């Protein structure tokens, strides 16, 4: 019996996308399995996984719209741009009024240029940028054009 189809996995923080695929490979007893996109190991989120003949469809899922939910901690700076790094600076501040935050978010709508963090899973010459950065190898990721359809505070 062969299994074909998609599984939406809620990947927990601490697992890599590859860890999820390895686990499912053992559960379903198949080598023909893959995922659509890579989630940061520290992130929780839905990871679409294809099994069997459905793996042929993965190439068509790369440029689809995505939706994210984020928690933001203000007043803290780390060497990895996230909560997994070493704290570089703490700043005491007063939370601005909601109207000011909403106005600031308007600057992110539409077509903007975004420079991904060097601690992202983006591949550079076949290696993950985060692995290179953690090995103290200089990483330069060029800005890329993205489109923000909606931001909700």
C-alpha positions in Angstrom: 0.0 0.0 0.0 1.4 3.4 -0.9 0.3 6.6 0.7 -0.1 9.7 -1.5 -1.2 13.2 -0.4 -0.5 16.2 1.8 -0.2 16.5 5.5 -0.4 19.9 7.2 2.0 19.6 10.2 2.0 22.1 13.0 5.7 22.3 13.5 6.7 23.1 17.1 9.6 25.4 18.1 12.8 23.4 18.4 12.3 21.1 15.4 13.7 21.8 12.0 11.6 21.2 8.9 13.9 18.3 8.1 13.2 16.8 11.5 9.5 16.8 10.7 10.1 15.0 7.3 12.4 12.5 9.0 9.8 11.7 11.6 7.1 11.3 9.0 9.4 9.2 6.8 9.7 6.7 9.7 6.0 6.8 10.5 4.8 6.2 6.9 7.7 4.0 6.0 8.5 5.8 2.8 11.4 7.8 1.3 9.2 9.7 -1.1 8.4 12.6 1.1 9.2 16.4 1.2 8.1 19.7 2.5 7.0 23.0 0.9 9.3 25.7 2.3 11.5 25.8 5.4 10.4 27.1 8.8 12.9 28.6 11.1 13.8 26.0 13.8 12.6 28.5 16.5 9.3 29.1 14.8 6.0 27.3 15.2 3.8 27.1 12.1 2.1 25.0 9.5 4.5 23.0 7.3 2.9 21.4 4.3 4.4 18.0 3.7 3.8 15.9 0.6 3.9 12.1 0.6 4.3 9.7 -2.3 3.1 10.9 -5.7 2.1 14.3 -4.2 5.8 15.2 -4.0 5.6 16.1 -7.7 3.3 19.0 -6.8 5.7 20.7 -4.4 7.4 22.7 -7.1 4.2 24.5 -7.7 3.8 25.6 -4.1 6.9 27.8 -3.8 5.5 31.2 -4.8 2.2 31.1 -3.1 1.0 33.7 -0.6 1.7 33.1 3.0 0.3 34.3 6.3 2.3 34.9 9.4 1.4 35.6 13.1 4.2 37.3 15.1 4.8 38.3 18.7 7.2 41.2 19.0 9.3 42.0 22.1 10.3 45.7 22.1 13.3 47.0 23.9 15.7 44.1 23.4 18.4 43.6 20.8 20.2 40.2 20.2 23.0 39.1 18.0 20.6 36.9 15.9 17.7 39.3 15.5 15.4 36.9 17.4 14.9 35.5 20.9 17.5 32.7 20.5 20.5 35.0 20.5 22.7 36.6 23.1 21.2 39.9 24.4 23.3 42.8 23.2 21.2 45.7 24.6 18.1 46.3 26.7 16.2 49.6 26.4 13.6 51.0 28.7 10.9 52.8 26.9 7.3 53.8 27.1 4.9 52.0 24.8 3.6 54.4 22.2 -0.1 54.9 21.7 -1.9 52.4 19.4 -2.5 55.0 16.8 1.2 55.7 16.4 1.9 51.9 16.1 -0.9 51.6 13.5 0.6 54.5 11.5 4.1 53.0 11.6 2.6 49.7 10.3 1.2 51.5 7.2 4.8 51.9 6.0 5.0 48.1 5.5 2.0 47.7 3.2 2.3 47.0 -0.5 5.6 46.4 -2.4 8.6 46.8 -0.2 12.2 45.6 -0.2 13.1 43.3 2.6 16.6 42.0 3.6 16.2 38.6 5.3 18.2 38.0 8.5 21.6 36.2 8.1 20.1 33.8 10.7 17.4 32.7 8.2 17.3 29.3 6.4 17.8 30.9 3.0 20.4 28.9 1.0 23.7 30.6 -0.1 25.8 28.4 -2.4 23.8 25.3 -1.1 24.3 26.1 2.6 21.8 27.7 5.0 22.7 31.3 5.9 22.1 30.6 9.6 24.6 27.8 9.6 27.2 30.1 7.9 26.5 32.9 10.3 26.8 30.7 13.4 30.1 29.5 12.0 31.2 33.1 12.0 31.3 33.3 8.2 30.2 36.6 6.7 26.9 36.3 5.1 25.4 38.9 2.7 21.8 38.4 1.7 20.6 40.8 -1.0 17.2 42.6 -0.4 14.3 41.1 -2.1 11.0 42.5 -3.2 8.0 41.3 -1.2 4.3 42.4 -1.1 2.4 42.8 2.2 -1.3 42.5 1.6 -2.5 43.0 5.2 -1.2 43.8 8.6 -3.4 43.5 11.7 -2.3 44.7 15.1 
